[in-house]
Amino acid sequence: MRRLVTLFTAVLLTAATLRAAGVEKSRKVTFLTRDGKTLAASYRKAAAGQPVVVLLHGLSSTKEEWLPLTDALGKAGWGSLAYDARGHGASDREKKGIAALGSPGPGSPWERMTDDLGAGLRFLESQGVARSSVAVIGASLGANVAARYAAISSPVKGLVLLSPGLNYMEFKPETDIIQIKSPTLIVASVDDKYAFQSSLRLQNLAPADTLWTDVPPGHGVQMITPDLAARLMKWLSGPGQ
């Protein structure tokens, strides 16, 4: 009984500390795509004057892969919106998985992932979040989707591509990268050979973009450590500096 009281007291103190620090809790939300799909997301409101980061996960993953980064963002007062892509996680209402999306390519449901990111940004606008304060981070397939969206949309505060590839599910960023107007950071580990070589190619096509390869080993969110999270936030606070 004493242990339960102690644990309960610790939880209350932690919650009080977070409130005092102005750290918002994340909450489960949904938003609609243009073709009527409901996407499940986790949203944390930013503290006054702080940015919001939209997070796109990799193939066959879910929004939960971003927890190490969203926790770091939240502690700094930054907001976040991590959502399950169509055919993934809680957004997979019919529980058919990515098989329901069919073969990737022109005209397939896969291509609609591009505007699904736009739907996420429109959700943030409905919450009073200005586009100028929104950054986007994509990992693996999410990086390629983010690049495609950034190539055809108005700029955001910053774009981070973690472990992009020259072809993930027919998202091919070689054409996209040269059209992106947002400040762009490409991150790939040397030991992740395909993503590393792809990133070198993309940075060669867009020399003004920043490329980090001096990062922890791994693919996509596997690279994220507390140090890399802090480094990403510093870059997003002043992209290109």
Backbone hydrogen bonds, N-H to C=O, Kabsch-Sander energy under -0.5 kcal/mol:
donor,donor_aa,acceptor,acceptor_aa,energy
5,V,1,M,-2.2
6,T,2,R,-2.5
7,L,3,R,-2.6
8,F,4,L,-2.7
9,T,5,V,-2.5
10,A,6,T,-2.3
11,V,7,L,-2.3
12,L,8,F,-2.2
13,L,9,T,-2.5
14,T,10,A,-2.5
15,A,11,V,-2.5
16,A,12,L,-2.4
17,T,13,L,-2.4
18,L,14,T,-2.4
19,R,15,A,-2.3
20,A,16,A,-2.5
21,A,17,T,-1.9
22,G,19,R,-1.2
23,V,18,L,-2.6
24,E,22,G,-0.5
27,R,43,Y,-2.5
29,V,41,A,-2.5
31,F,39,L,-1.7
33,T,37,K,-2.4
36,G,33,T,-1.8
39,L,31,F,-2.7
39,L,37,K,-0.6
41,A,29,V,-2.8
42,S,82,A,-2.8
43,Y,27,R,-3.0
44,R,80,S,-2.9
45,K,25,K,-0.5
47,A,77,G,-3.2
50,Q,47,A,-2.3
52,V,133,S,-2.3
53,V,79,G,-1.9
54,V,52,V,-0.5
54,V,135,A,-2.9
55,L,81,L,-2.6
56,L,137,I,-2.4
57,H,55,L,-0.5
57,H,83,Y,-0.6
61,S,58,G,-1.6
65,E,62,T,-1.6
66,W,63,K,-1.9
67,L,64,E,-1.8
69,L,66,W,-0.9
70,T,66,W,-2.9
71,D,67,L,-2.4
72,A,68,P,-1.2
73,L,69,L,-2.8
74,G,70,T,-2.6
75,K,71,D,-2.0
76,A,72,A,-1.0
76,A,73,L,-0.6
77,G,74,G,-1.6
78,W,73,L,-2.6
79,G,51,P,-2.8
80,S,44,R,-1.8
81,L,53,V,-2.5
82,A,42,S,-2.2
83,Y,55,L,-1.2
83,Y,81,L,-0.5
84,D,40,A,-2.8
85,A,83,Y,-0.5
88,H,85,A,-1.9
91,S,88,H,-1.6
92,D,88,H,-0.5
92,D,89,G,-1.4
93,R,91,S,-1.7
95,K,92,D,-1.4
99,A,96,K,-0.7
100,A,97,G,-1.7
101,L,98,I,-1.6
102,G,99,A,-1.4
108,S,105,G,-2.1
111,E,108,S,-1.1
112,R,108,S,-0.6
112,R,109,P,-0.8
113,M,110,W,-1.9
114,T,111,E,-1.6
116,D,112,R,-1.6
117,L,113,M,-1.4
117,L,114,T,-0.6
118,G,114,T,-1.0
119,A,115,D,-2.2
120,G,116,D,-1.8
121,L,117,L,-2.0
122,R,118,G,-2.2
123,F,119,A,-2.1
124,L,120,G,-1.9
125,E,121,L,-2.1
126,S,122,R,-1.8
127,Q,123,F,-0.8
127,Q,124,L,-0.9
128,G,125,E,-1.8
129,V,124,L,-2.5
130,A,128,G,-0.6
133,S,130,A,-1.9
134,V,131,R,-1.9
135,A,52,V,-2.5
136,V,158,G,-2.5
137,I,54,V,-3.0
138,G,160,V,-2.4
139,A,56,L,-2.2
140,S,162,L,-2.9
142,G,139,A,-2.2
143,A,140,S,-0.9
144,N,140,S,-1.6
145,V,141,L,-2.4
146,A,142,G,-2.3
147,A,143,A,-2.2
148,R,144,N,-2.1
149,Y,145,V,-2.4
150,A,146,A,-2.8
151,A,147,A,-1.7
152,I,148,R,-0.8
152,I,149,Y,-1.1
153,S,149,Y,-0.7
157,K,131,R,-0.6
157,K,134,V,-2.7
158,G,134,V,-0.6
159,L,183,P,-2.6
160,V,136,V,-2.7
161,L,185,L,-3.1
162,L,138,G,-3.0
162,L,160,V,-0.6
163,S,161,L,-0.6
163,S,187,V,-3.4
168,Y,171,F,-1.7
171,F,168,Y,-2.2
172,K,170,E,-0.8
175,T,172,K,-0.8
176,D,172,K,-0.6
177,I,173,P,-3.0
178,I,174,E,-0.5
179,Q,176,D,-2.0
180,I,176,D,-0.7
180,I,177,I,-0.5
181,K,150,A,-0.6
185,L,159,L,-2.8
186,I,210,T,-3.3
187,V,161,L,-2.9
188,A,212,W,-2.2
189,S,218,G,-0.5
190,V,213,T,-0.7
192,D,189,S,-1.3
193,K,191,D,-1.3
196,F,192,D,-3.2
197,Q,193,K,-2.7
198,S,194,Y,-2.4
199,S,195,A,-2.5
200,L,196,F,-2.1
201,R,197,Q,-1.9
202,L,198,S,-2.4
203,Q,199,S,-2.6
204,N,200,L,-1.8
205,L,201,R,-1.7
206,A,202,L,-1.7
209,D,206,A,-2.2
210,T,184,T,-2.4
212,W,186,I,-2.9
213,T,211,L,-0.5
215,V,213,T,-1.6
222,Q,219,H,-2.0
223,M,220,G,-1.8
224,I,221,V,-1.5
229,A,225,T,-2.8
230,A,226,P,-2.2
231,R,227,D,-2.1
232,L,228,L,-2.7
233,M,229,A,-2.2
234,K,230,A,-2.1
235,W,231,R,-2.2
236,L,232,L,-2.6
237,S,233,M,-1.4
238,G,234,K,-0.6
238,G,235,W,-1.2
241,Q,238,G,-2.1
